[in-house]
Amino acid sequence: MSTLTAESCETTPESAEPEETPTPCCECPETKKARDACIIEKGEESCSDLIEAHKECMRALGFKI
């Protein structure tokens, strides 16, 4: 029985494909989840702080929002 370690998970082979360009739908999942839940429960007008936090996260990753 073999056990995976953190080192074995972090190692990538030399022939590994380069990382794909990030897509907006998959980035900042924490702020996206909080924003979406707030909008569903309270409406967009009540969630401006969470909406802005998600935008800031996306901008930090290079997205033009």
PDB file of N, CA, C, O and CB in Angstrom:
ATOM      1  N   MET A   1       0.852  -1.186   0.000  1.00  0.00           N
ATOM      2  CA  MET A   1       0.000   0.000   0.000  1.00  0.00           C
ATOM      3  C   MET A   1       0.889   1.237   0.000  1.00  0.00           C
ATOM      4  O   MET A   1       1.729   1.396   0.886  1.00  0.00           O
ATOM      5  CB  MET A   1      -0.965   0.005   1.229  1.00  0.00           C
ATOM      6  N   SER A   2       0.712   2.120  -0.991  1.00  0.00           N
ATOM      7  CA  SER A   2       1.537   3.315  -1.060  1.00  0.00           C
ATOM      8  C   SER A   2       0.760   4.504  -0.514  1.00  0.00           C
ATOM      9  O   SER A   2      -0.470   4.541  -0.554  1.00  0.00           O
ATOM     10  CB  SER A   2       1.997   3.581  -2.507  1.00  0.00           C
ATOM     11  N   THR A   3       1.502   5.463  -0.009  1.00  0.00           N
ATOM     12  CA  THR A   3       0.896   6.655   0.560  1.00  0.00           C
ATOM     13  C   THR A   3       1.389   7.874  -0.204  1.00  0.00           C
ATOM     14  O   THR A   3       2.585   8.014  -0.459  1.00  0.00           O
ATOM     15  CB  THR A   3       1.221   6.780   2.069  1.00  0.00           C
ATOM     16  N   LEU A   4       0.474   8.745  -0.565  1.00  0.00           N
ATOM     17  CA  LEU A   4       0.856   9.979  -1.222  1.00  0.00           C
ATOM     18  C   LEU A   4       1.339  10.964  -0.185  1.00  0.00           C
ATOM     19  O   LEU A   4       0.779  11.054   0.908  1.00  0.00           O
ATOM     20  CB  LEU A   4      -0.312  10.564  -2.028  1.00  0.00           C
ATOM     21  N   THR A   5       2.372  11.696  -0.523  1.00  0.00           N
ATOM     22  CA  THR A   5       2.868  12.750   0.352  1.00  0.00           C
ATOM     23  C   THR A   5       2.705  14.082  -0.351  1.00  0.00           C
ATOM     24  O   THR A   5       2.448  14.130  -1.554  1.00  0.00           O
ATOM     25  CB  THR A   5       4.348  12.508   0.745  1.00  0.00           C
ATOM     26  N   ALA A   6       2.854  15.152   0.390  1.00  0.00           N
ATOM     27  CA  ALA A   6       2.749  16.484  -0.204  1.00  0.00           C
ATOM     28  C   ALA A   6       3.790  16.653  -1.297  1.00  0.00           C
ATOM     29  O   ALA A   6       3.513  17.266  -2.328  1.00  0.00           O
ATOM     30  CB  ALA A   6       2.916  17.576   0.868  1.00  0.00           C
ATOM     31  N   GLU A   7       4.986  16.114  -1.081  1.00  0.00           N
ATOM     32  CA  GLU A   7       6.047  16.238  -2.070  1.00  0.00           C
ATOM     33  C   GLU A   7       5.672  15.535  -3.373  1.00  0.00           C
ATOM     34  O   GLU A   7       5.939  16.059  -4.455  1.00  0.00           O
ATOM     35  CB  GLU A   7       7.352  15.666  -1.520  1.00  0.00           C
ATOM     36  N   SER A   8       5.066  14.373  -3.285  1.00  0.00           N
ATOM     37  CA  SER A   8       4.729  13.639  -4.500  1.00  0.00           C
ATOM     38  C   SER A   8       3.605  14.323  -5.267  1.00  0.00           C
ATOM     39  O   SER A   8       3.534  14.196  -6.490  1.00  0.00           O
ATOM     40  CB  SER A   8       4.332  12.208  -4.161  1.00  0.00           C
ATOM     41  N   CYS A   9       2.736  15.038  -4.585  1.00  0.00           N
ATOM     42  CA  CYS A   9       1.641  15.732  -5.259  1.00  0.00           C
ATOM     43  C   CYS A   9       2.116  17.014  -5.924  1.00  0.00           C
ATOM     44  O   CYS A   9       1.537  17.445  -6.922  1.00  0.00           O
ATOM     45  CB  CYS A   9       0.529  16.043  -4.271  1.00  0.00           C
ATOM     46  N   GLU A  10       3.160  17.626  -5.383  1.00  0.00           N
ATOM     47  CA  GLU A  10       3.632  18.890  -5.922  1.00  0.00           C
ATOM     48  C   GLU A  10       4.585  18.706  -7.093  1.00  0.00           C
ATOM     49  O   GLU A  10       4.816  19.648  -7.850  1.00  0.00           O
ATOM     50  CB  GLU A  10       4.305  19.684  -4.842  1.00  0.00           C
ATOM     51  N   THR A  11       5.131  17.538  -7.254  1.00  0.00           N
ATOM     52  CA  THR A  11       6.093  17.290  -8.313  1.00  0.00           C
ATOM     53  C   THR A  11       5.375  17.085  -9.633  1.00  0.00           C
ATOM     54  O   THR A  11       4.410  16.325  -9.719  1.00  0.00           O
ATOM     55  CB  THR A  11       6.964  16.076  -7.983  1.00  0.00           C
ATOM     56  N   THR A  12       5.859  17.777 -10.669  1.00  0.00           N
ATOM     57  CA  THR A  12       5.280  17.606 -11.992  1.00  0.00           C
ATOM     58  C   THR A  12       6.358  17.089 -12.928  1.00  0.00           C
ATOM     59  O   THR A  12       7.518  17.482 -12.805  1.00  0.00           O
ATOM     60  CB  THR A  12       4.674  18.935 -12.518  1.00  0.00           C
ATOM     61  N   PRO A  13       6.005  16.232 -13.846  1.00  0.00           N
ATOM     62  CA  PRO A  13       6.996  15.715 -14.780  1.00  0.00           C
ATOM     63  C   PRO A  13       7.499  16.801 -15.721  1.00  0.00           C
ATOM     64  O   PRO A  13       6.805  17.788 -15.966  1.00  0.00           O
ATOM     65  CB  PRO A  13       6.413  14.564 -15.581  1.00  0.00           C
ATOM     66  N   GLU A  14       8.700  16.619 -16.243  1.00  0.00           N
ATOM     67  CA  GLU A  14       9.299  17.589 -17.162  1.00  0.00           C
ATOM     68  C   GLU A  14       8.438  17.821 -18.395  1.00  0.00           C
ATOM     69  O   GLU A  14       8.427  18.925 -18.938  1.00  0.00           O
ATOM     70  CB  GLU A  14      10.678  17.124 -17.584  1.00  0.00           C
ATOM     71  N   SER A  15       7.722  16.805 -18.844  1.00  0.00           N
ATOM     72  CA  SER A  15       6.918  16.930 -20.053  1.00  0.00           C
ATOM     73  C   SER A  15       5.504  17.437 -19.788  1.00  0.00           C
ATOM     74  O   SER A  15       4.643  17.371 -20.666  1.00  0.00           O
ATOM     75  CB  SER A  15       6.850  15.605 -20.749  1.00  0.00           C
ATOM     76  N   ALA A  16       5.265  17.940 -18.584  1.00  0.00           N
ATOM     77  CA  ALA A  16       3.925  18.420 -18.240  1.00  0.00           C
ATOM     78  C   ALA A  16       3.547  19.609 -19.109  1.00  0.00           C
ATOM     79  O   ALA A  16       4.393  20.423 -19.479  1.00  0.00           O
ATOM     80  CB  ALA A  16       3.849  18.803 -16.751  1.00  0.00           C
ATOM     81  N   GLU A  17       2.272  19.694 -19.424  1.00  0.00           N
ATOM     82  CA  GLU A  17       1.753  20.801 -20.206  1.00  0.00           C
ATOM     83  C   GLU A  17       1.832  22.077 -19.370  1.00  0.00           C
ATOM     84  O   GLU A  17       1.665  22.019 -18.151  1.00  0.00           O
ATOM     85  CB  GLU A  17       0.295  20.522 -20.666  1.00  0.00           C
ATOM     86  N   PRO A  18       2.080  23.223 -19.994  1.00  0.00           N
ATOM     87  CA  PRO A  18       2.056  24.471 -19.228  1.00  0.00           C
ATOM     88  C   PRO A  18       0.651  24.727 -18.695  1.00  0.00           C
ATOM     89  O   PRO A  18      -0.342  24.265 -19.256  1.00  0.00           O
ATOM     90  CB  PRO A  18       2.528  25.661 -20.100  1.00  0.00           C
ATOM     91  N   GLU A  19       0.597  25.473 -17.598  1.00  0.00           N
ATOM     92  CA  GLU A  19      -0.709  25.758 -16.998  1.00  0.00           C
ATOM     93  C   GLU A  19      -1.560  26.544 -17.979  1.00  0.00           C
ATOM     94  O   GLU A  19      -1.068  27.399 -18.715  1.00  0.00           O
ATOM     95  CB  GLU A  19      -0.553  26.538 -15.671  1.00  0.00           C
ATOM     96  N   GLU A  20      -2.850  26.233 -17.970  1.00  0.00           N
ATOM     97  CA  GLU A  20      -3.776  26.934 -18.840  1.00  0.00           C
ATOM     98  C   GLU A  20      -4.050  28.323 -18.288  1.00  0.00           C
ATOM     99  O   GLU A  20      -3.889  28.579 -17.095  1.00  0.00           O
ATOM    100  CB  GLU A  20      -5.085  26.145 -18.995  1.00  0.00           C
ATOM    101  N   THR A  21      -4.462  29.203 -19.173  1.00  0.00           N
ATOM    102  CA  THR A  21      -4.824  30.547 -18.772  1.00  0.00           C
ATOM    103  C   THR A  21      -6.046  30.472 -17.868  1.00  0.00           C
ATOM    104  O   THR A  21      -6.997  29.751 -18.171  1.00  0.00           O
ATOM    105  CB  THR A  21      -5.095  31.445 -20.006  1.00  0.00           C
ATOM    106  N   PRO A  22      -6.030  31.208 -16.764  1.00  0.00           N
ATOM    107  CA  PRO A  22      -7.188  31.163 -15.867  1.00  0.00           C
ATOM    108  C   PRO A  22      -8.458  31.655 -16.551  1.00  0.00           C
ATOM    109  O   PRO A  22      -8.420  32.559 -17.387  1.00  0.00           O
ATOM    110  CB  PRO A  22      -6.921  31.997 -14.621  1.00  0.00           C
ATOM    111  N   THR A  23      -9.573  31.051 -16.186  1.00  0.00           N
ATOM    112  CA  THR A  23     -10.860  31.472 -16.741  1.00  0.00           C
ATOM    113  C   THR A  23     -11.677  32.128 -15.635  1.00  0.00           C
ATOM    114  O   THR A  23     -11.632  31.683 -14.488  1.00  0.00           O
ATOM    115  CB  THR A  23     -11.633  30.261 -17.363  1.00  0.00           C
ATOM    116  N   PRO A  24     -12.416  33.171 -15.960  1.00  0.00           N
ATOM    117  CA  PRO A  24     -13.160  33.910 -14.940  1.00  0.00           C
ATOM    118  C   PRO A  24     -14.124  33.047 -14.127  1.00  0.00           C
ATOM    119  O   PRO A  24     -14.344  33.311 -12.946  1.00  0.00           O
ATOM    120  CB  PRO A  24     -13.925  35.017 -15.590  1.00  0.00           C
ATOM    121  N   CYS A  25     -14.688  32.036 -14.739  1.00  0.00           N
ATOM    122  CA  CYS A  25     -15.683  31.229 -14.037  1.00  0.00           C
ATOM    123  C   CYS A  25     -15.096  30.409 -12.897  1.00  0.00           C
ATOM    124  O   CYS A  25     -15.817  30.018 -11.979  1.00  0.00           O
ATOM    125  CB  CYS A  25     -16.365  30.312 -15.006  1.00  0.00           C
ATOM    126  N   CYS A  26     -13.798  30.147 -12.947  1.00  0.00           N
ATOM    127  CA  CYS A  26     -13.191  29.229 -11.985  1.00  0.00           C
ATOM    128  C   CYS A  26     -12.301  29.913 -10.955  1.00  0.00           C
ATOM    129  O   CYS A  26     -11.804  29.251 -10.044  1.00  0.00           O
ATOM    130  CB  CYS A  26     -12.392  28.203 -12.713  1.00  0.00           C
ATOM    131  N   GLU A  27     -12.093  31.197 -11.074  1.00  0.00           N
ATOM    132  CA  GLU A  27     -11.195  31.920 -10.189  1.00  0.00           C
ATOM    133  C   GLU A  27     -11.960  32.547  -9.020  1.00  0.00           C
ATOM    134  O   GLU A  27     -13.155  32.827  -9.124  1.00  0.00           O
ATOM    135  CB  GLU A  27     -10.440  32.998 -10.969  1.00  0.00           C
ATOM    136  N   CYS A  28     -11.269  32.759  -7.930  1.00  0.00           N
ATOM    137  CA  CYS A  28     -11.820  33.395  -6.725  1.00  0.00           C
ATOM    138  C   CYS A  28     -13.089  32.683  -6.233  1.00  0.00           C
ATOM    139  O   CYS A  28     -14.115  33.336  -6.040  1.00  0.00           O
ATOM    140  CB  CYS A  28     -12.128  34.875  -7.007  1.00  0.00           C
ATOM    141  N   PRO A  29     -13.042  31.382  -6.030  1.00  0.00           N
ATOM    142  CA  PRO A  29     -14.262  30.663  -5.658  1.00  0.00           C
ATOM    143  C   PRO A  29     -14.853  31.091  -4.319  1.00  0.00           C
ATOM    144  O   PRO A  29     -16.069  31.030  -4.136  1.00  0.00           O
ATOM    145  CB  PRO A  29     -13.983  29.198  -5.618  1.00  0.00           C
ATOM    146  N   GLU A  30     -14.005  31.527  -3.372  1.00  0.00           N
ATOM    147  CA  GLU A  30     -14.540  31.929  -2.061  1.00  0.00           C
ATOM    148  C   GLU A  30     -15.387  33.186  -2.169  1.00  0.00           C
ATOM    149  O   GLU A  30     -16.499  33.241  -1.644  1.00  0.00           O
ATOM    150  CB  GLU A  30     -13.399  32.158  -1.063  1.00  0.00           C
ATOM    151  N   THR A  31     -14.852  34.210  -2.861  1.00  0.00           N
ATOM    152  CA  THR A  31     -15.617  35.455  -2.980  1.00  0.00           C
ATOM    153  C   THR A  31     -16.812  35.285  -3.903  1.00  0.00           C
ATOM    154  O   THR A  31     -17.848  35.921  -3.710  1.00  0.00           O
ATOM    155  CB  THR A  31     -14.723  36.583  -3.491  1.00  0.00           C
ATOM    156  N   LYS A  32     -16.669  34.430  -4.903  1.00  0.00           N
ATOM    157  CA  LYS A  32     -17.785  34.183  -5.824  1.00  0.00           C
ATOM    158  C   LYS A  32     -18.944  33.513  -5.101  1.00  0.00           C
ATOM    159  O   LYS A  32     -20.100  33.894  -5.282  1.00  0.00           O
ATOM    160  CB  LYS A  32     -17.329  33.312  -7.006  1.00  0.00           C
ATOM    161  N   LYS A  33     -18.632  32.516  -4.282  1.00  0.00           N
ATOM    162  CA  LYS A  33     -19.675  31.789  -3.552  1.00  0.00           C
ATOM    163  C   LYS A  33     -20.415  32.719  -2.590  1.00  0.00           C
ATOM    164  O   LYS A  33     -21.644  32.707  -2.523  1.00  0.00           O
ATOM    165  CB  LYS A  33     -19.065  30.603  -2.780  1.00  0.00           C
ATOM    166  N   ALA A  34     -19.656  33.522  -1.848  1.00  0.00           N
ATOM    167  CA  ALA A  34     -20.273  34.453  -0.902  1.00  0.00           C
ATOM    168  C   ALA A  34     -21.124  35.492  -1.628  1.00  0.00           C
ATOM    169  O   ALA A  34     -22.233  35.806  -1.195  1.00  0.00           O
ATOM    170  CB  ALA A  34     -19.198  35.151  -0.060  1.00  0.00           C
ATOM    171  N   ARG A  35     -20.607  36.019  -2.723  1.00  0.00           N
ATOM    172  CA  ARG A  35     -21.347  37.004  -3.527  1.00  0.00           C
ATOM    173  C   ARG A  35     -22.646  36.417  -4.056  1.00  0.00           C
ATOM    174  O   ARG A  35     -23.708  37.024  -3.918  1.00  0.00           O
ATOM    175  CB  ARG A  35     -20.485  37.500  -4.697  1.00  0.00           C
ATOM    176  N   ASP A  36     -22.565  35.240  -4.658  1.00  0.00           N
ATOM    177  CA  ASP A  36     -23.747  34.613  -5.246  1.00  0.00           C
ATOM    178  C   ASP A  36     -24.804  34.291  -4.203  1.00  0.00           C
ATOM    179  O   ASP A  36     -25.993  34.514  -4.434  1.00  0.00           O
ATOM    180  CB  ASP A  36     -23.355  33.350  -5.981  1.00  0.00           C
ATOM    181  N   ALA A  37     -24.383  33.768  -3.056  1.00  0.00           N
ATOM    182  CA  ALA A  37     -25.330  33.444  -1.991  1.00  0.00           C
ATOM    183  C   ALA A  37     -26.037  34.699  -1.494  1.00  0.00           C
ATOM    184  O   ALA A  37     -27.246  34.690  -1.263  1.00  0.00           O
ATOM    185  CB  ALA A  37     -24.614  32.746  -0.829  1.00  0.00           C
ATOM    186  N   CYS A  38     -25.275  35.775  -1.331  1.00  0.00           N
ATOM    187  CA  CYS A  38     -25.867  37.034  -0.876  1.00  0.00           C
ATOM    188  C   CYS A  38     -26.884  37.555  -1.879  1.00  0.00           C
ATOM    189  O   CYS A  38     -27.978  37.972  -1.501  1.00  0.00           O
ATOM    190  CB  CYS A  38     -24.779  38.083  -0.642  1.00  0.00           C
ATOM    191  N   ILE A  39     -26.526  37.531  -3.154  1.00  0.00           N
ATOM    192  CA  ILE A  39     -27.434  38.034  -4.192  1.00  0.00           C
ATOM    193  C   ILE A  39     -28.730  37.228  -4.221  1.00  0.00           C
ATOM    194  O   ILE A  39     -29.813  37.795  -4.373  1.00  0.00           O
ATOM    195  CB  ILE A  39     -26.754  37.986  -5.571  1.00  0.00           C
ATOM    196  N   ILE A  40     -28.623  35.921  -4.077  1.00  0.00           N
ATOM    197  CA  ILE A  40     -29.820  35.069  -4.086  1.00  0.00           C
ATOM    198  C   ILE A  40     -30.700  35.352  -2.867  1.00  0.00           C
ATOM    199  O   ILE A  40     -31.923  35.424  -2.983  1.00  0.00           O
ATOM    200  CB  ILE A  40     -29.422  33.578  -4.116  1.00  0.00           C
ATOM    201  N   GLU A  41     -30.072  35.511  -1.698  1.00  0.00           N
ATOM    202  CA  GLU A  41     -30.836  35.692  -0.457  1.00  0.00           C
ATOM    203  C   GLU A  41     -31.349  37.112  -0.254  1.00  0.00           C
ATOM    204  O   GLU A  41     -32.464  37.308   0.229  1.00  0.00           O
ATOM    205  CB  GLU A  41     -29.988  35.309   0.716  1.00  0.00           C
ATOM    206  N   LYS A  42     -30.527  38.116  -0.628  1.00  0.00           N
ATOM    207  CA  LYS A  42     -30.860  39.490  -0.269  1.00  0.00           C
ATOM    208  C   LYS A  42     -31.069  40.427  -1.449  1.00  0.00           C
ATOM    209  O   LYS A  42     -31.615  41.518  -1.286  1.00  0.00           O
ATOM    210  CB  LYS A  42     -29.797  40.037   0.587  1.00  0.00           C
ATOM    211  N   GLY A  43     -30.642  40.013  -2.625  1.00  0.00           N
ATOM    212  CA  GLY A  43     -30.735  40.890  -3.788  1.00  0.00           C
ATOM    213  C   GLY A  43     -29.433  41.642  -4.014  1.00  0.00           C
ATOM    214  O   GLY A  43     -28.702  41.947  -3.072  1.00  0.00           O
ATOM    215  N   GLU A  44     -29.161  41.932  -5.263  1.00  0.00           N
ATOM    216  CA  GLU A  44     -27.892  42.552  -5.657  1.00  0.00           C
ATOM    217  C   GLU A  44     -27.611  43.867  -4.929  1.00  0.00           C
ATOM    218  O   GLU A  44     -26.474  44.127  -4.538  1.00  0.00           O
ATOM    219  CB  GLU A  44     -27.888  42.797  -7.144  1.00  0.00           C
ATOM    220  N   GLU A  45     -28.627  44.683  -4.749  1.00  0.00           N
ATOM    221  CA  GLU A  45     -28.433  45.992  -4.124  1.00  0.00           C
ATOM    222  C   GLU A  45     -27.955  45.903  -2.668  1.00  0.00           C
ATOM    223  O   GLU A  45     -27.416  46.878  -2.144  1.00  0.00           O
ATOM    224  CB  GLU A  45     -29.724  46.775  -4.182  1.00  0.00           C
ATOM    225  N   SER A  46     -28.138  44.783  -2.022  1.00  0.00           N
ATOM    226  CA  SER A  46     -27.715  44.605  -0.627  1.00  0.00           C
ATOM    227  C   SER A  46     -26.343  43.953  -0.489  1.00  0.00           C
ATOM    228  O   SER A  46     -25.888  43.708   0.629  1.00  0.00           O
ATOM    229  CB  SER A  46     -28.731  43.775   0.108  1.00  0.00           C
ATOM    230  N   CYS A  47     -25.682  43.672  -1.598  1.00  0.00           N
ATOM    231  CA  CYS A  47     -24.434  42.899  -1.547  1.00  0.00           C
ATOM    232  C   CYS A  47     -23.260  43.620  -2.182  1.00  0.00           C
ATOM    233  O   CYS A  47     -22.329  42.972  -2.660  1.00  0.00           O
ATOM    234  CB  CYS A  47     -24.624  41.573  -2.226  1.00  0.00           C
ATOM    235  N   SER A  48     -23.282  44.925  -2.199  1.00  0.00           N
ATOM    236  CA  SER A  48     -22.245  45.670  -2.901  1.00  0.00           C
ATOM    237  C   SER A  48     -20.850  45.397  -2.348  1.00  0.00           C
ATOM    238  O   SER A  48     -19.884  45.373  -3.111  1.00  0.00           O
ATOM    239  CB  SER A  48     -22.538  47.146  -2.829  1.00  0.00           C
ATOM    240  N   ASP A  49     -20.722  45.192  -1.039  1.00  0.00           N
ATOM    241  CA  ASP A  49     -19.399  44.915  -0.463  1.00  0.00           C
ATOM    242  C   ASP A  49     -18.847  43.575  -0.955  1.00  0.00           C
ATOM    243  O   ASP A  49     -17.658  43.470  -1.256  1.00  0.00           O
ATOM    244  CB  ASP A  49     -19.476  44.918   1.075  1.00  0.00           C
ATOM    245  N   LEU A  50     -19.693  42.561  -1.039  1.00  0.00           N
ATOM    246  CA  LEU A  50     -19.246  41.249  -1.522  1.00  0.00           C
ATOM    247  C   LEU A  50     -18.983  41.252  -3.022  1.00  0.00           C
ATOM    248  O   LEU A  50     -18.072  40.579  -3.504  1.00  0.00           O
ATOM    249  CB  LEU A  50     -20.282  40.187  -1.188  1.00  0.00           C
ATOM    250  N   ILE A  51     -19.784  42.011  -3.748  1.00  0.00           N
ATOM    251  CA  ILE A  51     -19.575  42.138  -5.191  1.00  0.00           C
ATOM    252  C   ILE A  51     -18.226  42.805  -5.445  1.00  0.00           C
ATOM    253  O   ILE A  51     -17.459  42.359  -6.299  1.00  0.00           O
ATOM    254  CB  ILE A  51     -20.729  42.952  -5.854  1.00  0.00           C
ATOM    255  N   GLU A  52     -17.940  43.865  -4.709  1.00  0.00           N
ATOM    256  CA  GLU A  52     -16.676  44.577  -4.882  1.00  0.00           C
ATOM    257  C   GLU A  52     -15.491  43.705  -4.458  1.00  0.00           C
ATOM    258  O   GLU A  52     -14.438  43.754  -5.095  1.00  0.00           O
ATOM    259  CB  GLU A  52     -16.686  45.885  -4.074  1.00  0.00           C
ATOM    260  N   ALA A  53     -15.640  42.915  -3.404  1.00  0.00           N
ATOM    261  CA  ALA A  53     -14.564  42.016  -2.975  1.00  0.00           C
ATOM    262  C   ALA A  53     -14.242  41.006  -4.068  1.00  0.00           C
ATOM    263  O   ALA A  53     -13.074  40.698  -4.304  1.00  0.00           O
ATOM    264  CB  ALA A  53     -14.951  41.284  -1.674  1.00  0.00           C
ATOM    265  N   HIS A  54     -15.265  40.489  -4.736  1.00  0.00           N
ATOM    266  CA  HIS A  54     -15.039  39.542  -5.823  1.00  0.00           C
ATOM    267  C   HIS A  54     -14.357  40.232  -7.007  1.00  0.00           C
ATOM    268  O   HIS A  54     -13.459  39.661  -7.626  1.00  0.00           O
ATOM    269  CB  HIS A  54     -16.369  38.907  -6.267  1.00  0.00           C
ATOM    270  N   LYS A  55     -14.775  41.436  -7.316  1.00  0.00           N
ATOM    271  CA  LYS A  55     -14.140  42.182  -8.398  1.00  0.00           C
ATOM    272  C   LYS A  55     -12.670  42.436  -8.095  1.00  0.00           C
ATOM    273  O   LYS A  55     -11.825  42.305  -8.981  1.00  0.00           O
ATOM    274  CB  LYS A  55     -14.865  43.507  -8.631  1.00  0.00           C
ATOM    275  N   GLU A  56     -12.357  42.797  -6.860  1.00  0.00           N
ATOM    276  CA  GLU A  56     -10.971  43.038  -6.469  1.00  0.00           C
ATOM    277  C   GLU A  56     -10.134  41.772  -6.612  1.00  0.00           C
ATOM    278  O   GLU A  56      -8.995  41.829  -7.076  1.00  0.00           O
ATOM    279  CB  GLU A  56     -10.906  43.554  -5.030  1.00  0.00           C
ATOM    280  N   CYS A  57     -10.681  40.650  -6.222  1.00  0.00           N
ATOM    281  CA  CYS A  57      -9.990  39.371  -6.365  1.00  0.00           C
ATOM    282  C   CYS A  57      -9.704  39.091  -7.829  1.00  0.00           C
ATOM    283  O   CYS A  57      -8.591  38.697  -8.177  1.00  0.00           O
ATOM    284  CB  CYS A  57     -10.820  38.229  -5.754  1.00  0.00           C
ATOM    285  N   MET A  58     -10.682  39.286  -8.685  1.00  0.00           N
ATOM    286  CA  MET A  58     -10.517  39.039 -10.107  1.00  0.00           C
ATOM    287  C   MET A  58      -9.491  39.993 -10.719  1.00  0.00           C
ATOM    288  O   MET A  58      -8.684  39.582 -11.552  1.00  0.00           O
ATOM    289  CB  MET A  58     -11.857  39.172 -10.825  1.00  0.00           C
ATOM    290  N   ARG A  59      -9.516  41.248 -10.316  1.00  0.00           N
ATOM    291  CA  ARG A  59      -8.546  42.223 -10.821  1.00  0.00           C
ATOM    292  C   ARG A  59      -7.130  41.823 -10.404  1.00  0.00           C
ATOM    293  O   ARG A  59      -6.185  41.968 -11.179  1.00  0.00           O
ATOM    294  CB  ARG A  59      -8.879  43.645 -10.303  1.00  0.00           C
ATOM    295  N   ALA A  60      -6.991  41.322  -9.184  1.00  0.00           N
ATOM    296  CA  ALA A  60      -5.675  40.906  -8.695  1.00  0.00           C
ATOM    297  C   ALA A  60      -5.099  39.776  -9.538  1.00  0.00           C
ATOM    298  O   ALA A  60      -3.881  39.605  -9.600  1.00  0.00           O
ATOM    299  CB  ALA A  60      -5.764  40.471  -7.235  1.00  0.00           C
ATOM    300  N   LEU A  61      -5.961  39.011 -10.183  1.00  0.00           N
ATOM    301  CA  LEU A  61      -5.524  37.904 -11.055  1.00  0.00           C
ATOM    302  C   LEU A  61      -5.319  38.365 -12.496  1.00  0.00           C
ATOM    303  O   LEU A  61      -4.928  37.573 -13.353  1.00  0.00           O
ATOM    304  CB  LEU A  61      -6.551  36.763 -11.021  1.00  0.00           C
ATOM    305  N   GLY A  62      -5.583  39.646 -12.763  1.00  0.00           N
ATOM    306  CA  GLY A  62      -5.340  40.184 -14.084  1.00  0.00           C
ATOM    307  C   GLY A  62      -6.557  40.343 -14.962  1.00  0.00           C
ATOM    308  O   GLY A  62      -6.434  40.737 -16.122  1.00  0.00           O
ATOM    309  N   PHE A  63      -7.726  40.047 -14.439  1.00  0.00           N
ATOM    310  CA  PHE A  63      -8.948  40.219 -15.226  1.00  0.00           C
ATOM    311  C   PHE A  63      -9.346  41.688 -15.219  1.00  0.00           C
ATOM    312  O   PHE A  63      -9.218  42.367 -14.200  1.00  0.00           O
ATOM    313  CB  PHE A  63     -10.100  39.334 -14.671  1.00  0.00           C
ATOM    314  N   LYS A  64      -9.824  42.173 -16.344  1.00  0.00           N
ATOM    315  CA  LYS A  64     -10.250  43.569 -16.462  1.00  0.00           C
ATOM    316  C   LYS A  64     -11.750  43.630 -16.215  1.00  0.00           C
ATOM    317  O   LYS A  64     -12.560  43.327 -17.091  1.00  0.00           O
ATOM    318  CB  LYS A  64      -9.885  44.164 -17.867  1.00  0.00           C
ATOM    319  N   ILE A  65     -12.093  44.028 -15.005  1.00  0.00           N
ATOM    320  CA  ILE A  65     -13.489  44.083 -14.593  1.00  0.00           C
ATOM    321  C   ILE A  65     -13.827  45.490 -14.172  1.00  0.00           C
ATOM    322  O   ILE A  65     -14.963  45.763 -13.785  1.00  0.00           O
ATOM    323  CB  ILE A  65     -13.776  43.091 -13.453  1.00  0.00           C
TER     324      ILE A  65
END
